[in-house]
Every structure is written in C-alpha cells, then in structure tokens.
Amino acid sequence: MKTIMQDIAKLAGVSPGTVSNALNNRKGVGQETKAKIIKIAEELGYFSTRRKSEEKVIRLIIFKKHGYVVSDTQFFTSLIGACEDQCRQNGYELLISQVIDGEHSKDDITSIIDQRKVDGVLLLATEMDEMDFEKFNNLDIPMVVLDNYFDNKSNDYILINNITGAFRATKYLIENCHKRIGMMGSSIDINNFKHRKMGFEKAINESGILLKKEDNILLEPTLNGSYLDMKKYLEVHNKKDLPTAFFAFNDIIALGAIKAMIENGIKIPEDVSIIGFDDIEISSVISPSMTTIKVYTTEMGVLAVRRLINKIDEVERLVPIKIEIDTDLIERNSVVKL
C-alpha cells in the first residue's frame, strides 16, 4: 500500500500527504486535484486492494516478561484507554494482544499481526530489553514503541522522561533540607527503573550527599511484594536509623513500603518522608496523601497513535523519532521540610 501511495503522489505531482487527504476524504484538497488523484488511484488498483474504512485496524501488543510491572494498574489502564480513544476518533479499531516472553516466537508474533491484516502496531515494551526486541525488529509493518527505547534499534519511541522526573523528585527532597536520602528501588530490573535510578543518583551526586549502601532498598514492584519486602527489611534494620526521606521508583512500591512502615510504628512524614512516581489515583486519597511525580499517560497514548497513523498514511517520509514526555512534581503531604 505504501508503494501505491508513493506512485500516486508521483504521477499526480503532489505530496503523499495530499494523496492521503484526498483518498480519505479530508479537507484541504481542491476538487480538480482530488479527481485527478482518484483517477490515478483507480488505474493503479488502489481501491481494489484497500479495505473499507471500518476495517482499519491497529493492534496493541503488550509484551510481558514477568508480569510484575505491566499489570492492571491505573498507569496502564489510562495509557491503553488513551490509545483506544484516539484510534476510535480516527476510524481505527484497536485490537489488544499479549506476547509472553518464552512462549511466543517471531512466527507467533507475525501470526498475531496477520490475523486481521492490521495496518500498524503499537508495542507496549515496558518489560522488554534490547534482546527481547529482536523478535519485533524488521517487521514489515508501521510500528511505534511505547514506554521504552533501545539505543541500537532505529524506531519510533514514545516514553516518559524518567531521568528528569527522578532527578526532580530527589532535588525536591534535597530542597526540603534532607541530608540522608534513601532509594526504594525495584528487585525487577526494567529500563524505566534504570533511568529513574540514574536521575536519583545524578541529584544525589550533585548535592554532595553520601548514599549509604543500606539505604538502597530493592523491593518487588507490586503492592503486596513491596509490603512484604519492606517488612523483612525492617526486621533486620534499626527502625530508628533510617534515612529521613526516600525516593521510590513508583507509587506502587511506595504504597507497599508505607504500609509496612506504619505497621512498625514509623510515622509518615514525621519520621520518614517519601516521594513516589506515576501519580496513580490512590496516591491522592491515602493518608497522608503522597507527593509524587505525575506522568502524562493520556498524552503518551495520543501521540503514539497519531504518529502511527502518520506512518500508515505515509504522509511524508518519516525519520524515526524518540519523544520523551515531561513530568510534573505533585506536592502533597508525604514530605516534610526539616
């Protein structure tokens, strides 16, 4: 279909974008030009191969490696919902499939894509590393990767600015006069968490604060897992010798840890301040409400779908891009100034 679109544009003496607008009955194309484009398209067999508009399909593939991170949380529900809404507004149906690491081969992935002859793929790659991406590399279909990127793979990526977000969170703790700051990291390693650690360490190093090894806590990134891991940590560490503040890799980790700390008589934020990441809904309604880093999941989904549709329509020759969505600091009540 891409080749036909390019051929139509060349023969009509217009841009591929004008061809796309004419064939999709969008505004901005003169009647004479539109008629010329349609005539050429008919001669080249465009309409005999083109599916009806109601059959336009985008497939969202959710890659799961361990399932500890990609789960039924507000972050992913909001992101997927934004993708669905944006597809609907543009006349596309969104189909959702899961690819499980170790269970699906590249042939399986090709089969999933070919089930409905989809127009393009959104790949939710949160739990993916560069080796995992090999199965999706060089697929002959427009694709946009969500919530991750790989330095050695040329593709379109839409993701969070994790380094800046974590740096901003840690600087906030420093600006509130905390001199001993710990990190509630993840026992499951993903690229997002690696970059959040980089942002945290950048702020710590710039401030001259020394990070104690025992203040770097690794917790399972699930609500119950972080709760149980924090309970174990507190069983072997002096509860009166904790950092005055922690940066948590996400709100889920923070919430589980807070539950364990409160059960052990540690007051938040009087004894320990905590800042999270993601700004999931429950963070604003717990007591104390949690200071966190807001992630704009709706904007991520909208941008990803728009970019993918541009690639499908081949409005122009598109150079691969990486877009990092900025974050905001949301001040609530889980951080106190010393």
TARANOR-V945680 format. One record per pair of residues at least 6 apart in sequence whose C-alpha atoms are under 6 Angstrom apart, sorted by the first residue. I is the first residue (numbers start at 1). J is the second residue. If there is no record, write none. Layout:
i,j
I,J
I,J
This chain:
i,j
9,15
9,16
16,315
16,316
17,315
22,34
56,92
57,92
57,93
57,118
57,119
58,94
58,118
58,119
58,120
58,121
59,94
59,95
59,96
59,121
60,96
60,121
60,122
60,123
61,96
61,97
61,98
61,123
62,98
62,124
63,98
63,99
63,125
64,100
65,101
65,127
74,280
79,297
79,298
79,301
82,298
82,301
83,301
84,94
86,302
106,135
120,141
120,142
120,143
121,143
122,143
122,144
122,145
123,145
123,146
124,146
125,146
125,148
126,147
126,148
127,190
130,150
142,311
144,156
144,157
145,157
146,157
146,158
146,159
147,159
148,159
155,320
156,320
156,321
156,322
157,322
158,322
158,323
159,324
160,324
160,325
161,324
161,325
161,326
162,195
162,196
163,195
163,196
163,199
165,327
166,196
166,199
166,200
167,199
167,200
167,203
170,200
171,203
176,337
177,338
180,243
180,244
181,243
181,245
181,246
182,215
182,216
182,243
182,246
183,216
183,246
183,247
183,248
184,217
184,247
184,248
185,217
185,218
185,249
186,218
186,219
186,220
186,221
187,218
187,219
187,220
219,226
219,229
220,226
221,253
223,252
223,256
226,253
226,256
226,257
227,256
227,257
227,260
230,257
231,260
244,272
245,272
245,273
245,274
246,274
247,275
248,254
248,276
250,276
250,277
251,276
251,277
254,276
269,334
269,335
269,336
273,334
273,335
274,334
274,335
275,291
275,292
276,292
277,292
277,293
278,293
278,294
278,295
279,292
279,293
279,294
283,289
283,290
288,333
288,334
289,332
289,333
290,332
290,333
290,334
291,330
291,331
291,332
291,334
292,330
293,328
293,329
293,330
294,327
294,328
295,327
